[in-house]
Amino acid sequence: MTTYLIIGVLGLLLLLVSLAVGDLLDGALDALAGDTFSSAVIGAFLSALGFGGALAEGLGAPLLVSVPAGVAAGVGFAWFAAWLTRLLRDDTSGTSPRTDDTVGREAVVLTAIPADGYGTVKVLVGGHEMRLNARLDTDHPIPVEPGTRVHVTGSVSPTAVTVAPTWRELG
């Protein structure tokens, strides 16, 4: 049983390291199909093999039964890890943010915005950093310097927004 537990713990450590650091085997096994042999899949296989075999042996199964039970558990968990990895990598449900999504958000001026022209701003939308052209809102014709925080008031085009300076807090 000790051997199974050691295999299970090593597999669990490999799985945790691959989740924290990324795929340790990235590029090493590119000749093989897809995510079949990623470090997360191998870690899941080894941990399920070890703990499944230990469970079977702990229930009194002989070695000829505990090894196939561990392998079956390992294959099942490896398949699940490969499916989950593929699901996360191929997630297309999230769409890229649009300029309409920036309206109402705070931005930082990157290049000065003149009273009668365009500058650039940086806006964070859902973890995505967007760099957009920006012109001043018609109600605020005073030029804005780089580093100033502004409020996005509207969308002009797919690459441009209107902005207004934010209010400064009274100290």
N, C-alpha and C positions, 0 to 999 in steps of 0.2 A: 504494500500500500504506500510505503514511503516513496518509492520510485514514481508512482502515479502522482502523488502530491507535489513532488519536485517538478515534474513535467508540467503540471497544472499551474504552479506558481511562476515558472519560467515563461510559460505561454501568456499568463496574465500580465507579467511585467513587459513582455514584448508588445502586447496589445496596448497597454497604457502608454508606453514610450512612443509607439506609432501614432497614437491619438494626440499626444502632446507635441511631438516633434514633427510628425509627418511620416510619409512612407520611407522607411529605412532602405528598402530595396528598389527605390525609384531608379529605373533604367537598367538595373541588373538583370531583370528577367523580362525584358521587352519583347523577346522572341515568342513568349507565351501569350496567350489570348487575354486581353483586358486586365481586370483586377483579380484574376484567378489566384495569383500568387503574390499578392501584396503583403506587406508585413502585418497589417491588421487581420487579414484572412488567416495567415499562418499562426499568428498569436491566438486568434479565436479557436482555431483547430487544436493547437497544442493544449490550451487551457481546458477546453471541453474534453479532449482525450484524457488528460490527466485526472480531472475531477470526476468525469464519467466512469473511468476505469476504477478509481478509488471507491466510488459509490458502489459499483457492482461488486468489487472485492469485499467491501465492508458489509454487504448484504449476504456474503457467504459464497459468491460465485467463484468457480475455479478460474485459473488463468486463461483457459481456452474459451471462456465466456466473457471474462472481464475485458480482455483485449478487444474483441469485436464490439463490445458495448461501448468502450471508450472511443474506438474508431468511428462508430456510428454517431455518437454524440459530437465528435470532432467534425465530421463531415457536415452534420446539420448546422452547427454553429458557424462553420466556415462559409457555408452557403449563405446563411443569414448575414454574415459580415460582408460578403461580396455583394449581396443584393443591396444592403444598406449603403455601402460605399458608392455603388453605381447610382443609386437613387439620389444621393447627395451631390455627386459630381454632375449628373445630368439634369439637375433641377432647372427647369426652364419656366417655372411658374412665376418667378420674380422677374419683373420687367425693369429695364433701365429707367432711372428717373428722368422726367421731362422738365422743361422750364416751368410748366404749370405747377409742378410739385414744389417749386421753390417759393411761390407766392406766400407771404406771411412769415417767412423764415428770416433769420439774421444772417448777414454775410459780412465778409471782410474785404475791403478794397485792396486790390493788388497793384493796379496802376491807376494813377489819378483820373478822376472823372471830371472833365471840364464842364462848365455850365452849358455849352452848346455842342457837346460831342460825346464820345464813348470812352470808357475806361474798362477795366476788368475787375470782377469780383470772384471770390471763392465762397461757395455755399455747400454745406453738408446736408444731404438728403438721404436718410436711411443708411448711413454709413458710407455713402458714395460722395466723394468730393467732386463738385462740379465747378469748373472755371467758365464763367460766362462773360460776354460783353455786357456792359451796363451803361445806361444813361440815367440822368437825374429825372426824377418825377417832376412834372410841370409845376407843382406847388413848392418845390425846393430848388431854385436855380443857383444856389451857392456851390462852387466847386468843392470837391471832396478829395482829400489827400490819401495816399496809401496808408494802410494800417487802421483806417477809420472803420468802425462798425456801422453798417447800414441795414436797413430793413427793405426786403424785396417787396415792392408794391404791385408789380404786374409783369406779365410776360409779353414781350414784343415779337419774338420769333423763336425758333428752336434753339437759337444760340445767344439770345439777348433778353435782358430784363430791365425793368425800371426800378430804381431804388430811391430811398429817402434816408437822410441821416436819422439815427436813433436818438432818443432823448437821453441825455446824461442824467444820472441820479444826482440829486442835490446832496451835498456832503454835510 
